[in-house]
Amino acid sequence: MNTNVSKLLNWADSYISRHNPGYNNPYHNNEHMKFVKDMSLDIFDDYLTKHKESELFIEQGTLILGLSALFHDFDHFGKASIDLYNIKKAIDGFQSFIIDYKIKERFNDINILIIEKEVISLIESTEFPHKPVADSALFIHIIRDADLLPGVSDGWEEVVKNICKEMNKTIDQWRPIQIKFISNLQFKTDLANQIYEEKRNDVLEKLKELK
């Protein structure tokens, strides 16, 4: 990976650790955003094992996905709210990072204007409920799949409990909603589908008994 791509992602990680007002949210916090970043890049790597792409595509894709995931829930309200407002706050946080760290001045070998535009578009695409997009919208499908996978990944029990805290619901109140949600999940990427098929039935069974 291009050294500056790695440096930029590390700087973004450091920025959210220091400046994200939502760091203490039960669920939509720094740990969630870092999970989505790591999972997005894992899904992208899986895609690249099956498709030949240029080095520029790989470097730009890694940067766009990594930055979008790291900021997609920046300054999240951490409670039931209209997600459009969360998206606007996330974009504001990303643009503050670009300005505060003087990214455009420091990275002359990366077309930051293009990257910035693509990251903003990708953050917008995570607004929930999701709006329909073309099957060819690779990066949108990757980040959306990564954002949904915590519900069927290791540690899903804590995910449910923390979502309950943000929604101000008991587990018993939230259980039927979560069961329906997990039952109806649809993924677009190979790796996400693989994880879902492996975990789905076990998660649904254990959800019935979660306390």
C-alpha positions as CSV (number, residue, x, y, z in Angstrom):
1,M,0.0,0.0,0.0
2,N,1.2,3.5,-0.8
3,T,2.9,4.9,2.3
4,N,0.8,8.1,2.2
5,V,-2.4,6.1,2.1
6,S,-1.4,4.3,5.3
7,K,-0.3,7.6,6.9
8,L,-3.6,9.3,6.0
9,L,-5.7,6.5,7.5
10,N,-3.6,6.5,10.6
11,W,-4.1,10.2,11.0
12,A,-7.8,9.8,10.5
13,D,-7.9,7.1,13.2
14,S,-6.0,9.4,15.5
15,Y,-8.3,12.3,14.8
16,I,-11.5,10.5,15.7
17,S,-9.8,9.2,18.8
18,R,-9.1,12.7,19.9
19,H,-12.0,14.7,18.6
20,N,-15.1,12.5,18.1
21,P,-17.8,13.9,20.5
22,G,-19.6,10.6,20.2
23,Y,-16.7,8.5,21.5
24,N,-18.8,7.6,24.6
25,N,-21.9,6.4,22.8
26,P,-22.9,2.9,23.7
27,Y,-22.9,1.7,20.1
28,H,-22.2,4.4,17.5
29,N,-18.7,5.1,18.8
30,N,-15.1,4.9,17.7
31,E,-15.0,1.2,18.1
32,H,-17.9,0.8,15.7
33,M,-16.3,3.0,13.1
34,K,-13.0,1.2,13.4
35,F,-14.8,-2.1,13.0
36,V,-16.5,-0.9,9.9
37,K,-13.2,0.3,8.5
38,D,-11.5,-3.0,9.1
39,M,-14.4,-5.0,7.7
40,S,-14.7,-2.7,4.7
41,L,-11.1,-3.3,3.8
42,D,-11.4,-7.1,4.4
43,I,-14.4,-7.1,2.0
44,F,-12.4,-5.1,-0.5
45,D,-9.4,-7.4,-0.2
46,D,-11.7,-10.4,-0.8
47,Y,-13.1,-8.7,-3.9
48,L,-9.5,-8.0,-5.1
49,T,-8.6,-11.7,-4.9
50,K,-11.3,-12.3,-7.6
51,H,-10.9,-9.3,-9.8
52,K,-7.9,-7.7,-11.4
53,E,-7.7,-4.0,-10.8
54,S,-5.1,-1.3,-11.3
55,E,-2.8,-0.2,-8.6
56,L,-4.4,3.3,-8.6
57,F,-7.8,1.8,-8.2
58,I,-6.6,-0.3,-5.2
59,E,-4.9,2.7,-3.5
60,Q,-7.8,5.1,-4.1
61,G,-10.4,2.4,-3.1
62,T,-8.5,1.7,0.1
63,L,-8.3,5.3,1.0
64,I,-11.9,6.1,0.1
65,L,-13.3,3.1,2.0
66,G,-11.1,3.6,5.0
67,L,-11.8,7.3,5.4
68,S,-15.5,6.9,4.8
69,A,-15.8,4.1,7.4
70,L,-13.8,6.0,10.0
71,F,-16.1,9.1,9.7
72,H,-19.4,7.6,8.8
73,D,-20.8,7.9,12.3
74,F,-18.6,10.7,13.6
75,D,-20.4,12.8,16.2
76,H,-23.4,10.5,16.1
77,F,-26.3,11.5,18.4
78,G,-26.1,8.1,20.1
79,K,-29.9,7.9,20.4
80,A,-33.0,7.5,18.2
81,S,-32.8,10.3,15.7
82,I,-33.3,11.1,12.0
83,D,-30.2,9.6,10.4
84,L,-29.9,12.4,7.9
85,Y,-28.8,14.7,10.7
86,N,-26.1,12.2,11.8
87,I,-24.8,12.0,8.2
88,K,-24.5,15.8,8.1
89,K,-22.5,15.8,11.3
90,A,-20.3,13.0,10.0
91,I,-19.5,15.0,6.9
92,D,-18.7,18.1,9.0
93,G,-16.3,16.0,11.0
94,F,-14.5,14.6,8.0
95,Q,-14.2,18.1,6.4
96,S,-12.8,19.4,9.7
97,F,-10.2,16.7,9.6
98,I,-9.2,17.7,6.1
99,I,-8.8,21.3,7.2
100,D,-7.2,20.8,10.6
101,Y,-4.5,18.4,9.4
102,K,-3.9,20.5,6.2
103,I,-4.4,17.3,4.1
104,K,-4.6,19.1,0.8
105,E,-1.3,20.8,1.4
106,R,0.5,17.8,2.7
107,F,-0.4,15.1,0.2
108,N,0.5,16.4,-3.2
109,D,0.7,12.8,-4.7
110,I,-2.9,12.1,-3.8
111,N,-5.8,13.9,-5.6
112,I,-7.5,14.9,-2.4
113,L,-10.3,16.8,-4.1
114,I,-11.5,13.6,-5.8
115,I,-11.0,11.6,-2.6
116,E,-12.9,14.2,-0.6
117,K,-15.8,14.1,-3.0
118,E,-16.0,10.3,-3.1
119,V,-15.7,10.0,0.7
120,I,-18.6,12.5,1.2
121,S,-20.7,10.6,-1.3
122,L,-19.9,7.3,0.4
123,I,-20.8,8.6,3.9
124,E,-24.1,9.9,2.5
125,S,-24.8,6.4,1.2
126,T,-24.8,5.0,4.7
127,E,-27.9,6.9,5.7
128,F,-30.4,4.4,7.0
129,P,-32.8,3.2,5.7
130,H,-30.7,2.7,2.6
131,K,-31.7,4.2,-0.7
132,P,-31.6,1.9,-3.7
133,V,-28.4,2.0,-5.8
134,A,-27.1,0.1,-8.8
135,D,-25.5,-3.3,-8.3
136,S,-22.3,-1.9,-9.8
137,A,-21.9,0.6,-6.9
138,L,-19.1,-1.5,-5.4
139,F,-17.9,0.8,-2.7
140,I,-21.4,1.6,-1.5
141,H,-22.2,-2.1,-1.2
142,I,-18.9,-2.7,0.7
143,I,-19.4,0.0,3.3
144,R,-23.1,-0.8,3.8
145,D,-22.4,-4.5,4.2
146,A,-19.6,-3.7,6.7
147,D,-21.9,-1.4,8.6
148,L,-24.5,-4.2,9.0
149,L,-22.2,-7.1,9.9
150,P,-21.8,-6.3,13.6
151,G,-25.2,-7.9,14.2
152,V,-23.9,-11.3,13.1
153,S,-20.2,-11.0,14.0
154,D,-18.3,-12.0,17.1
155,G,-19.6,-9.9,20.0
156,W,-23.0,-9.4,18.5
157,E,-24.6,-9.8,22.0
158,E,-22.9,-6.6,23.2
159,V,-24.0,-4.9,19.9
160,V,-27.6,-5.7,20.7
161,K,-27.3,-4.5,24.3
162,N,-25.6,-1.3,23.3
163,I,-28.2,-0.6,20.6
164,C,-30.9,-1.1,23.3
165,K,-29.2,1.6,25.4
166,E,-29.2,4.0,22.5
167,M,-32.8,3.3,21.6
168,N,-33.8,3.4,25.3
169,K,-35.4,-0.1,25.1
170,T,-35.1,-3.2,27.1
171,I,-33.7,-6.4,25.4
172,D,-37.2,-7.9,25.7
173,Q,-38.7,-4.9,23.9
174,W,-36.0,-4.9,21.2
175,R,-35.7,-8.6,20.7
176,P,-38.5,-9.0,18.0
177,I,-37.2,-6.0,16.1
178,Q,-33.7,-7.5,16.1
179,I,-34.9,-10.9,15.1
180,K,-36.8,-9.4,12.2
181,F,-33.8,-7.3,11.2
182,I,-31.3,-10.2,11.2
183,S,-33.8,-12.5,9.4
184,N,-34.3,-10.0,6.6
185,L,-30.7,-8.8,6.1
186,Q,-29.5,-8.9,2.5
187,F,-25.8,-8.4,1.6
188,K,-24.3,-7.6,-1.8
189,T,-20.7,-8.7,-1.3
190,D,-19.3,-12.3,-1.2
191,L,-17.5,-12.1,2.1
192,A,-20.4,-10.5,3.9
193,N,-22.8,-13.2,2.5
194,Q,-20.4,-15.9,3.6
195,I,-20.2,-14.5,7.2
196,Y,-24.0,-14.1,7.3
197,E,-24.7,-17.6,6.1
198,E,-22.3,-19.0,8.7
199,K,-23.6,-17.0,11.6
200,R,-27.3,-16.2,10.9
201,N,-29.0,-19.3,12.3
202,D,-26.9,-19.4,15.5
203,V,-27.5,-15.7,16.2
204,L,-31.2,-16.0,15.6
205,E,-31.4,-19.0,18.0
206,K,-29.4,-17.3,20.7
207,L,-31.3,-14.0,20.3
208,K,-34.4,-15.8,21.7
209,E,-32.6,-16.3,25.0
210,L,-30.5,-13.1,25.3
211,K,-30.8,-11.4,28.6
